[in-house]
Amino acid sequence: MTAYATDPFADWLRLREPADADARSGELVDLLRARLTATGTAAGAGGSGMPTTAAGGPGTATGGAAGLSPAGEGGPGMLVAGAGSVTPLRGDRPWVVHDLGSGTGSMLRWLAPLLPGPQRWVLHDRDPGLLDRAGAAVPVAADGSPVEVTTRQGDLTRLTAADLADADLVTASALLDMFSAEEITRVVAACAGVGCPSLFVLSVVGRVVFDPADPLDAEIAAAFDAHQRRTVDGRDLLGPDAAAATVAEFGRHGMPVTVRPSPWRLGPDRAALLVEWFDGWLDAAVAQRPELADRSAGYARWRREEARAGRLTVTVGHDDLLAGVE
């Protein structure tokens, strides 16, 4: 389809989608929904009511990201005003949601049916093959309103506030841990420059608990975390430190952040996902510390046998965060 490794990754996204949906924080969605419905619907009952940053403040840089179309189709979007102010009435425009690193659209399929009113989702990803798949099954909103989907291919790390100018909400799932500190700074600045809420979910935080436990668990987990923090093409990835770094960045822009845990709980009912996750987790650890290969061979066989027999459960820690909603 493309030069990207679309098919294997798309298969992985499909396998994990039900576990992702179960893990994401419903409490943060309730907070977001309350903000949206309290300040009027997209059909004209009021403005979005989202807090905005001060005009000319950090993150208001203009100019499109490399390879991305300019934002703002359908109108000028949200206006930047004084801190704590609200945006103008939206008329009959739908809520506009920009989903970063959308993959095959799992965030769209999970969140759109939980929010009321017409919606327009803008899906951002660098893989055109994944974007092609994302529009294949478009849900409807919680009240039956239509959901429109458009896609944009490009480098997420180069997004600016101008690219998100029409956003009422920015979302991302399982993305932050693949960014460097500099990239987190840029993404948060773009979101803060628009002033709308941001819902970033399923960021790994370095917590993995096996039942039954094994003495080798902690050593392999530490190697995996080190692999998540590796340097790639000159970029020092944050891995399990990304969620905390993102919270700190939003704080520097004066935006409140609510954090909730969103662990995967993998057991006999998700044995295929458990084995696939375990293989990737162990492979990454061994890539980081090759000397673990021989020592972990028996461990790996035992873990796979236990998983397939329904005798293994694993809790994989993630954090969800909602910025811009008090």
Buried (B, 14 or more C-beta within 10 A) or exposed (E): EEEBEBEEBBEBBEBBBBBBBBBBBEEBBEBBBEBBBEBBBBBEEBBBBBBBBBEEBBBBEEEBBEEBBEBBEEEEBBBBBEBEBBBEEBEEBBBBBBBBBBBBBBBBBBBBBBBBBBBBBBBBBBBBBBBBBBBEEBBEBBEEBEBBBBBBBBEBBBBBBBBBBBBBBBBBBBBBBBBBBEBBBBBBBBBBBBBBBBBBBBBBBBBBBBEEEEEBBEBBBBBBBBBBBEEEEEBEBBBBBBBBBBBBBBEEBBBBBBBBEBBBBBBEEBBEBBBBBBEEBBBBBBBBBEEBBEEBEEBBEBBBEBBBEEEBBBBBBBBBBBBBBE
